Amino acid sequence: MHCWSKTEPNRRWTASAARALQLLKPADTHSWHGAAVALGSGCARPVGLQRTPMEPVASTSSSSGDESAQGQRFGARPNGPTNGISSSASAANATDPSSRIPRYGSKFSLEELNGAASHSSAPVYVNGGGYHNYPSRQSASPYNGLQAPYDDLKSLPGGESKSARRSNSVSLSGQQWSAMTPADFRALLASTWRALKRDWDEGRGFRAWILELRTRPNTALRRPFAKSLGRLPAWLIYSTLAVIILFYLRSSGRQARQNTHSEAERWLQQLQIDRVVPRGERRTRALNSYRNPYGFIGLVDPYAGGVFNPSILVLPDTVPLENRIVVVARGSEGIDVVEGDDVRWETVVGCFLLELKRPRLGLPYLARESDLYTLNLPAERKPSYQRCDNKDWNVYIGAEDPRLFITDDGQPLLIYSQTGNAPMICRAIFIIDARVVIPGLKSALKKAGYNPPIQFKNQTDLIREDQSNIEKNWSPFLGDFNELYFHVSLVPQQIYKYVPDLTMRKLLPHSPESNCLTDLLGADLGHTHLHHATPLIRATLCNRGECKPTIHNTVLVGLIHVKYHPEPYLYYERRAVTWNVTSPFEYLSVSPPLTYMGTNQADPIFTVSVVWDHPSSKGGGLGLNHGFLDDRMIISFGVADYGSGYIDVVAGDVLAEHTMCKASTPLW
């Protein structure tokens, strides 16, 4: 019995068959032999196993005439060879019961089946031939009076097979049809639909449906219907189906559903055209993080206390990963008393960062990759001359508000506000090459192939005409031919060009007192102060690879602060502004107020830098400060002088919903 598992998919049925033989308990050895022959002769070869296991065949003998009539009724061939087994061969092998069972997978006739069954009073169970054996099963009395053992068989492990249960549920006689329950009827419909769908999926078409109905005698209801279909011409059947389909398409119920759909569309369009849905009290455009799964900001070195207002610089991808992100920020103040005077030592710190993600939540943040280093930017504490008009500023000594900026040839420049070195200059803007003061930066750029000469080896103060007593928040950018410019004032607009070994040269001698920013702010201008927030970078107004950058489709973009200072607290509003890339760098557009997802607007958010996430000087020599609409920017900011954050956004989001300045063309 063990060898049956090689051909029978359901191995549990083998154990069930063995227990069934024990339940049958034949009266003589011939009955045992007949049952064994029906199940398979020894373990040499399984016989009769094909589709559904343990199907019963009647063991009562009948006349050849009845068999012939019965075979003709159900489509069997009573005379002549049947599937390669002739009548003479069946008679010659009548003495050998095992020879009466056809080979595995073959069909067999009614005579051979009843001949094998008549050898013993035990029922013969067959499994070959599929629905071609239906006449024998239908004509047999149920299990030859062995219904009780069969009930015991169903209670064995494995029970009835799926095919047997399906056959019992849908193979109904005319008498049982009247007693059919709704569940039985649904099972009948499901079986019919599966058979028709299988034929259609196999590409047999509508003719296979008719053949399926004619050849699958599953119910008493289907048989007369199949016979009637067989006598109808094909054109009549197709015409009937066409009429049914047309009737359905023109039915009132379907028309009502379509009309309801059209009415809904009309109402939706009317709502969008005739009404303006209020957007609440929203005043800003929210920027969402690209890499954060929740769209929120990330933290910069969250475990470093007293570090705020970070300026991030992302180096080219060819730089080693551990050195690709550089940050400088304001460090903690050192309070001291020197010669009876209060002193507050200002410091600037820097290090390399590496982006990591918190486990499970996947929240990105920038962790410290190297030691936090205090940059060597010395300042004279108490000169012999007066520096600050407001003496309260004399207590602040040292550098503050650092900003990193990289040129197209790879010079990382550090711009910051520092204690002045000349009379009547309280604080001035200084510049130095960051490779001089940040350990490891020079070697990292050199490994990546960027090793331009160092132009600013020492702290260099940038003194301009009409120098103010306190200078802060200048924005560096590159001009038409990669010259270094500084945007000093927004209203009126003042731009200076750096000339080596000379003073700063003013671009326009006289700038108007009103411009695009004053027009947009209007009445708010009286209690606000405007100043720069970030360096300016170049952006071409198309996706990368979709257009060729020119002076007509490329702009300068940067973030500015609109500083509100009504009581009781300070508030910074951020806006993105665009300029022409050619001199004299006119205003083009201004964005609505910007907010970063995850920040509290009650806290002062001080934006410091905006850089391209993956700068590259390849692809036409555009430079490390050039990007496109689908490129990502990293914006870094400080929170109320105690924390540091950043957000990575798509450039197109920063350049969306802008208000155009007068006499300027649309951006994109």
C-alpha positions in Angstrom: 0.0 0.0 0.0 2.9 2.3 0.6 3.8 2.5 -3.1 0.4 4.2 -3.9 1.8 7.5 -2.5 3.9 7.7 -5.7 0.9 8.3 -7.9 -1.8 9.6 -5.6 -1.5 13.3 -4.7 -3.4 12.9 -1.4 -1.2 10.6 0.7 -3.7 10.5 3.5 -6.1 8.6 1.3 -3.8 5.6 1.3 -4.3 5.2 5.0 -8.0 5.7 4.6 -8.1 3.0 1.9 -6.3 0.5 4.2 -8.8 1.1 6.9 -11.6 0.8 4.4 -10.5 -2.8 3.6 -10.7 -3.6 7.3 -14.2 -2.2 7.5 -15.4 -4.2 4.5 -14.6 -7.6 6.1 -15.3 -9.9 3.2 -16.7 -13.4 3.8 -14.2 -15.3 1.8 -10.8 -15.0 0.3 -12.2 -14.3 -3.1 -13.8 -11.1 -1.8 -10.4 -10.1 -0.3 -8.8 -10.8 -3.6 -11.4 -8.8 -5.5 -11.0 -5.8 -3.3 -7.2 -6.1 -3.5 -7.4 -6.3 -7.3 -9.6 -3.2 -7.4 -7.3 -1.2 -5.3 -4.1 -2.4 -7.0 -2.3 -5.7 -7.4 0.4 -5.7 -4.7 2.9 -2.8 -4.9 4.1 -3.6 -8.4 1.9 -1.1 -10.1 -1.2 1.0 -9.1 -4.1 0.5 -11.4 -7.1 2.6 -12.2 -5.9 5.7 -10.3 -6.5 8.9 -12.2 -8.8 11.6 -11.0 -11.2 11.0 -8.1 -10.3 8.4 -5.5 -12.6 5.6 -4.3 -15.5 5.8 -6.7 -18.0 2.9 -6.3 -19.1 0.6 -9.1 -22.1 -1.7 -8.9 -21.4 -5.4 -8.4 -24.8 -6.6 -9.5 -24.8 -8.5 -12.8 -27.1 -7.4 -15.7 -27.8 -8.7 -19.1 -25.7 -7.7 -22.0 -28.7 -6.1 -23.6 -29.3 -3.9 -20.6 -25.7 -3.0 -20.6 -25.7 -2.2 -24.2 -28.7 0.0 -23.9 -27.3 1.7 -20.8 -24.0 2.2 -22.6 -25.7 3.8 -25.6 -27.7 6.0 -23.3 -24.6 7.5 -21.7 -22.3 7.5 -24.7 -20.3 4.4 -24.0 -19.4 1.9 -26.9 -20.9 -1.5 -26.1 -19.5 -3.3 -29.1 -16.0 -3.4 -30.5 -12.7 -2.5 -29.0 -12.7 0.1 -26.2 -9.6 2.2 -25.8 -7.4 -0.6 -27.1 -9.0 -3.4 -25.1 -11.0 -5.8 -27.4 -13.9 -8.0 -26.3 -11.9 -11.1 -27.1 -9.1 -9.9 -24.9 -11.5 -9.4 -22.1 -12.9 -12.9 -22.5 -9.5 -14.5 -22.7 -8.5 -12.8 -19.5 -11.7 -13.4 -17.6 -10.0 -15.9 -15.3 -7.5 -13.4 -14.2 -9.3 -10.8 -12.1 -6.3 -8.4 -12.2 -6.2 -8.4 -15.9 -9.8 -7.1 -16.0 -8.7 -3.7 -14.6 -7.3 -1.5 -17.4 -4.0 0.2 -17.2 -3.3 3.4 -15.4 -4.9 6.4 -17.1 -7.0 4.4 -19.6 -10.7 4.3 -20.1 -12.7 1.0 -19.8 -16.1 -0.3 -21.0 -19.1 -1.4 -19.0 -18.6 -5.1 -19.9 -15.0 -5.1 -18.5 -16.1 -3.2 -15.4 -19.0 -5.5 -14.6 -16.9 -8.6 -15.4 -14.4 -7.6 -12.8 -17.1 -6.8 -10.3 -18.9 -10.1 -10.8 -15.8 -12.0 -9.6 -16.5 -11.0 -6.0 -19.4 -9.7 -4.0 -17.2 -6.9 -2.8 -17.6 -3.6 -4.6 -15.0 -2.5 -7.1 -13.6 1.0 -6.6 -12.2 2.7 -9.7 -10.6 6.0 -10.4 -9.8 6.1 -14.1 -11.7 7.5 -17.0 -13.2 10.6 -15.3 -16.8 11.3 -16.2 -16.8 8.6 -18.9 -17.4 6.1 -16.0 -20.5 8.0 -14.9 -23.0 5.4 -16.3 -21.6 2.7 -14.1 -21.7 4.8 -11.0 -25.1 6.1 -11.7 -26.7 2.7 -12.3 -25.1 1.1 -9.3 -27.0 0.9 -6.0 -25.3 3.1 -3.4 -22.2 1.2 -2.4 -23.9 -2.2 -2.5 -25.6 -1.9 0.8 -22.3 -0.8 2.5 -23.5 2.6 3.3 -22.6 2.2 7.0 -19.0 1.2 6.3 -18.8 4.1 3.8 -20.0 6.5 6.6 -17.2 5.1 8.7 -14.8 5.6 5.8 -15.8 9.3 5.6 -15.0 9.7 9.2 -11.4 8.5 8.7 -8.5 10.9 8.5 -8.8 12.7 5.1 -12.5 11.9 4.8 -14.1 12.5 1.5 -12.0 13.9 -1.2 -12.8 17.4 -2.7 -13.9 15.9 -6.0 -16.2 13.4 -4.2 -17.8 16.1 -2.2 -18.2 18.3 -5.2 -19.7 15.3 -7.2 -22.1 14.5 -4.3 -23.2 18.1 -4.0 -24.0 18.8 -7.7 -24.8 15.3 -9.1 -28.5 15.3 -8.2 -31.3 13.2 -9.5 -34.6 14.6 -10.6 -36.2 13.6 -7.3 -33.5 15.3 -5.3 -33.8 18.5 -7.4 -37.1 19.3 -5.8 -35.6 19.2 -2.4 -32.5 21.3 -3.2 -31.7 24.0 -0.7 -30.4 27.5 -1.6 -26.9 26.4 -0.6 -27.0 23.4 -2.9 -28.2 25.6 -5.8 -25.4 28.1 -5.2 -22.9 25.2 -5.2 -24.4 24.0 -8.5 -24.0 27.4 -10.1 -20.5 27.7 -8.8 -19.5 24.3 -10.3 -21.0 25.2 -13.7 -19.4 28.6 -13.8 -15.9 27.1 -13.0 -16.2 24.6 -15.8 -17.3 27.3 -18.3 -14.6 29.7 -17.2 -11.9 27.1 -17.5 -12.9 26.4 -21.1 -13.0 30.0 -21.9 -9.6 30.7 -20.3 -8.1 27.9 -22.3 -9.2 29.6 -25.5 -11.8 27.1 -26.6 -14.5 29.8 -27.1 -18.3 29.5 -27.1 -18.5 26.1 -28.8 -16.6 24.6 -25.8 -19.3 25.9 -23.6 -22.0 24.1 -25.5 -19.8 21.0 -25.6 -19.3 21.3 -21.8 -23.1 21.5 -21.2 -23.7 18.5 -23.5 -21.0 16.2 -22.1 -21.1 17.1 -18.4 -24.3 15.4 -17.0 -24.0 17.0 -13.6 -27.7 17.6 -12.9 -31.1 16.5 -14.1 -31.7 20.1 -14.9 -28.7 20.6 -17.1 -29.2 17.4 -19.2 -32.4 18.4 -21.1 -31.0 21.9 -21.5 -27.8 20.6 -23.0 -29.7 18.3 -25.4 -31.9 21.2 -26.5 -28.8 23.3 -27.1 -27.3 20.6 -29.2 -30.3 20.6 -31.6 -30.3 24.4 -32.0 -28.3 26.0 -34.8 -25.4 28.2 -33.8 -26.7 31.3 -35.4 -29.9 31.1 -33.3 -27.8 30.8 -30.1 -25.6 33.7 -31.0 -28.7 35.8 -31.9 -30.3 35.0 -28.6 -27.3 36.1 -26.7 -27.0 39.3 -28.7 -30.6 40.2 -27.9 -30.0 39.5 -24.2 -26.9 41.7 -24.1 -28.8 44.6 -25.9 -31.7 44.3 -23.5 -29.3 44.6 -20.6 -27.5 47.6 -22.1 -30.8 49.4 -22.7 -32.4 48.4 -19.4 -33.7 51.2 -17.2 -31.7 50.2 -14.2 -28.4 50.5 -16.0 -29.4 53.8 -17.6 -30.3 55.1 -14.1 -26.8 54.1 -12.8 -25.1 55.9 -15.7 -27.2 59.0 -15.2 -26.3 59.0 -11.5 -22.6 58.9 -12.4 -23.0 61.7 -14.9 -24.9 63.8 -12.4 -22.1 63.3 -9.8 -19.5 64.4 -12.3 -21.6 67.5 -13.2 -22.0 68.4 -9.5 -18.3 68.0 -8.9 -17.4 70.3 -11.8 -19.9 72.8 -10.6 -18.4 72.9 -7.2 -15.0 73.4 -8.5 -16.1 76.2 -10.9 -18.7 78.1 -9.0 -17.4 77.9 -5.5 -14.1 78.7 -3.9 -13.5 76.3 -1.0 -12.0 78.2 1.9 -8.5 77.0 2.9 -8.8 78.0 6.5 -6.2 80.2 8.1 -3.2 78.8 6.2 -0.7 81.4 5.4 2.4 79.4 4.5 3.5 76.7 2.0 4.6 73.6 3.9 7.8 71.9 2.8 7.9 68.1 3.3 11.1 66.1 3.7 11.9 63.8 0.8 13.6 61.0 2.8 11.7 61.2 6.1 8.8 58.7 5.8 6.5 61.2 7.7 7.7 64.3 5.9 9.2 65.9 9.0 12.5 67.6 9.6 15.6 65.7 10.8 17.9 66.6 13.6 21.6 67.7 13.2 23.8 66.0 15.8 21.0 65.7 18.3 23.3 64.9 21.2 25.5 68.0 21.0 24.3 70.5 23.5 24.7 74.3 22.9 25.3 73.9 19.1 22.8 75.8 16.9 22.4 77.6 13.6 24.2 75.0 11.5 25.4 75.6 8.0 25.7 72.4 5.9 27.9 71.8 2.9 27.5 68.7 0.8 30.6 67.7 -1.2 30.6 65.8 -4.5 29.7 62.1 -4.5 33.3 61.2 -5.3 34.3 62.3 -1.8 34.4 59.4 0.7 31.0 58.9 2.4 32.3 59.7 5.9 33.6 63.1 4.6 30.8 64.1 2.2 28.8 66.3 4.6 30.5 69.1 6.4 28.9 71.4 9.0 29.8 74.5 10.9 27.7 76.0 13.6 27.7 78.4 16.5 29.1 76.9 19.6 28.3 77.6 23.2 29.3 81.0 24.7 32.1 81.3 27.2 31.2 83.9 29.9 34.2 85.4 31.7 35.4 88.5 33.6 38.6 90.0 32.3 40.2 93.0 34.0 36.8 93.8 35.5 34.9 93.6 32.2 32.3 91.1 31.3 33.3 89.1 28.2 31.3 86.6 26.1 33.5 84.5 23.9 31.8 83.5 20.7 32.9 80.3 19.1 32.4 78.4 15.8 32.6 74.6 15.7 32.7 72.2 12.8 32.9 68.5 12.0 31.9 65.9 9.4 28.4 64.3 9.5 26.9 61.0 8.4 23.2 60.5 7.7 21.8 57.6 9.7 18.3 56.3 10.4 16.6 55.5 13.6 15.6 51.8 13.9 12.1 50.7 13.1 10.7 54.2 12.4 13.3 54.9 9.7 13.7 58.6 10.8 16.8 60.1 9.2 19.2 62.3 11.2 22.7 63.6 10.8 25.1 62.1 13.3 28.6 63.3 14.1 31.2 61.3 12.1 34.3 63.1 13.5 35.1 65.0 16.7 33.4 68.4 17.1 36.3 70.9 16.6 36.4 74.5 17.7 37.7 76.5 14.7 40.7 78.6 15.2 39.3 82.1 14.4 41.0 84.4 16.9 39.8 88.0 17.7 41.3 90.9 19.7 39.4 91.4 22.9 40.0 95.1 23.8 41.7 97.4 21.3 42.8 100.9 22.1 40.1 102.4 19.7 36.4 102.5 19.9 34.6 99.9 17.8 30.9 99.6 18.7 28.5 102.5 18.7 26.4 100.5 21.2 28.7 99.7 24.0 26.7 96.6 24.9 28.2 94.9 21.9 31.7 95.3 23.2 31.2 92.2 25.5 30.8 89.9 22.4 34.2 88.8 21.2 34.7 86.2 18.4 33.1 84.8 15.3 29.4 84.0 14.9 26.7 83.2 12.2 29.0 81.0 10.0 28.0 80.0 6.4 29.7 77.6 4.1 29.8 78.1 0.3 31.6 76.2 -2.4 32.8 77.6 -5.8 32.4 75.8 -9.1 36.1 74.7 -9.0 35.7 73.2 -5.5 36.9 76.0 -3.1 35.0 75.6 0.2 34.7 79.1 1.6 33.6 80.0 5.2 31.9 83.4 5.6 31.1 84.7 9.1 30.7 87.8 11.3 33.7 88.7 13.4 34.9 91.3 15.8 36.1 94.3 13.7 39.8 95.1 13.2 39.4 98.8 12.5 38.1 101.8 14.3 34.3 102.3 14.2 33.8 98.8 12.9 32.1 96.8 15.6 31.5 93.6 13.5 32.6 92.9 10.0 32.2 90.1 7.5 35.2 87.8 7.2 36.1 85.1 4.8 38.6 82.2 5.0 39.1 78.9 3.1 37.5 76.1 5.2 40.3 73.8 4.3 42.5 75.9 6.6 40.4 75.5 9.7 38.5 72.2 9.4 40.8 69.2 9.8 40.5 66.5 7.1 38.6 68.7 4.6 41.6 69.4 2.4 42.6 65.7 2.1 39.0 64.6 1.4 38.6 67.0 -1.5 42.0 66.1 -2.8 41.1 62.4 -2.9 37.9 63.3 -4.9 39.9 65.3 -7.5 39.2 68.8 -6.2 42.4 70.6 -5.2 42.2 74.2 -6.3 44.7 76.7 -4.9 43.8 78.3 -1.5 43.0 81.9 -2.1 42.0 82.9 1.5 44.7 81.4 3.8 44.0 83.9 6.6 40.9 85.7 8.0 40.1 88.4 5.5 37.7 91.1 6.4 35.5 92.4 3.6 35.4 96.2 3.9 33.0 98.0 1.5 32.1 101.6 0.9 29.5 103.0 3.3 30.5 100.3 5.8 28.0 99.9 8.6 29.1 99.6 12.3 27.7 96.1 12.5 27.7 93.9 9.4 25.9 90.6 9.3 24.1 88.1 7.0 25.7 88.6 3.7 24.9 86.1 0.9 27.7 85.0 -1.4 27.0 83.8 -5.0 28.8 83.4 -8.3 28.3 85.8 -11.2 28.3 85.4 -15.0 31.9 84.3 -15.2 32.1 82.7 -11.8 33.2 85.9 -10.1 32.5 86.1 -6.4 29.7 88.4 -5.4 28.0 89.3 -2.1 24.4 90.3 -1.8 24.5 92.7 1.1 21.1 94.4 1.3 17.6 93.4 0.1 15.9 96.8 0.5 17.4 98.7 -1.2 19.1 96.0 -3.2 22.9 96.3 -2.8 25.3 93.9 -4.5 29.1 94.0 -4.3 31.8 92.2 -6.3 34.9 90.9 -4.6 38.1 92.2 -6.2 41.3 90.5 -4.9 43.6 92.8 -3.0 41.1 95.7 -3.3 38.0 96.8 -1.5 34.5 95.6 -2.4 33.2 97.2 -5.6 29.5 98.2 -5.6 27.6 96.9 -8.6 25.0 99.7 -8.9 25.9 103.1 -7.5 22.2 104.0 -6.8 19.5 101.4 -6.1 15.8 102.3 -5.8 14.4 102.3 -2.3 11.4 100.3 -3.4 11.5 97.0 -5.2 9.6 93.7 -5.6 9.9 92.9 -1.9 8.4 96.2 -0.7 5.6 95.8 -3.1 4.7 92.4 -1.8 5.0 93.2 1.9 3.2 96.4 1.7 1.8 97.5 5.1 3.9 94.9 7.0 7.1 96.6 6.0 6.9 99.1 8.9 7.4 96.5 11.6 9.6 94.1 9.9 13.3 93.8 9.0 14.5 92.0 5.9 17.9 90.2 5.7 19.5 87.3 3.9 19.4 83.8 5.3 21.3 81.6 2.9 23.9 81.8 0.1 22.4 81.9 -3.5 22.7 78.9 -5.8 21.8 78.4 -9.5 18.7 76.4 -10.6 17.6 75.6 -14.2 13.8 75.5 -14.5 13.4 72.0 -15.9 14.1 68.5 -14.9 17.6 67.2 -15.3 18.2 66.1 -18.9 15.0 67.7 -20.3 16.6 71.0 -21.4 19.9 72.7 -22.0 20.7 75.3 -19.3 20.8 78.9 -20.6 20.7 82.3 -19.1 17.0 82.5 -20.1 15.9 79.3 -18.1 18.3 79.5 -15.2 17.8 81.7 -12.0 19.6 82.4 -8.8 17.6 81.2 -5.8 18.0 81.7 -2.0 16.1 82.1 1.2 15.5 85.3 3.0 14.2 86.2 6.5 11.3 88.6 7.1 12.0 89.4 10.8 8.9 90.3 12.8 9.6 91.8 16.2 6.4 92.8 17.8 6.0 92.1 21.5 6.1 89.6 23.2 8.4 87.5 21.0 10.6 87.3 17.9 9.3 85.6 14.8 11.2 84.8 11.5 9.3 84.3 8.3 11.1 82.5 5.5 10.6 83.2 1.8 12.4 81.9 -1.4 13.5 84.7 -3.8 14.8 84.4 -7.4 17.0 86.7 -9.4 18.4 86.8 -12.9 21.7 85.0 -13.3 23.2 87.9 -15.2 24.1 91.4 -14.0 22.5 93.5 -12.6 20.6 90.5 -11.0 17.0 91.8 -11.0 14.4 90.3 -8.7 12.2 87.8 -10.5 9.8 86.2 -8.0 9.0 85.7 -4.3 7.4 82.6 -2.7 4.7 82.6 -0.1 6.0 82.1 3.5 7.6 78.7 3.9 7.4 76.4 6.9 9.2 73.1 7.5 7.0 70.1 8.5 7.6 69.3 12.1 8.6 72.7 13.4 6.7 74.9 15.8 6.2 78.4 14.4 6.1 79.8 17.9 9.9 79.2 18.1 12.3 81.4 16.1 13.4 79.3 13.1 16.7 80.8 11.7 17.6 79.3 8.3 21.3 79.3 7.5 22.1 77.4 4.3 20.6 75.8 1.2 22.8 73.4 -0.9 22.3 70.8 -3.5 22.1 67.2 -2.1 24.3 65.7 -4.9 26.4 68.5 -6.4 28.3 67.6 -9.6 30.6 69.5 -11.9 30.0 67.0 -14.7 27.4 67.2 -17.5 28.5 70.3 -19.4 30.6 71.9 -16.7 27.7 73.5 -14.9 29.5 73.6 -11.6 28.9 72.4 -8.0 26.3 75.2 -7.4 24.0 74.3 -10.2 20.9 72.1 -10.1 17.5 71.3 -11.7 13.9 71.2 -10.6 13.9 67.4 -9.8 17.2 67.7 -7.8 17.0 67.8 -4.0 18.1 70.6 -1.8 19.2 70.4 1.9 18.1 73.3 4.0 19.6 73.7 7.5 18.4 75.9 10.3 18.6 76.7 14.0 15.8 76.6 16.5 15.7 79.4 19.1 19.5 79.4 19.7 19.5 75.9 21.2 18.9 73.3 18.5 19.8 72.3 15.0 17.7 70.8 12.2 17.6 70.2 8.5 15.1 69.2 5.8 15.7 67.7 2.3 13.2 68.9 -0.3 12.7 68.8 -4.1 13.8 72.0 -5.7 10.5 72.3 -7.6 8.6 72.5 -4.2 10.7 75.5 -3.2 10.1 77.2 -6.6 6.3 76.6 -6.7 3.5 79.1 -6.1 5.7 82.1 -6.5 4.4 85.6 -7.1 6.0 87.3 -10.1 7.7 90.6 -9.7 6.6 93.5 -12.0 8.0 93.5 -15.6 9.2 89.9 -15.2 8.2 86.8 -17.2 6.8 83.6 -15.6 9.4 81.3 -14.2 8.2 77.9 -15.5 
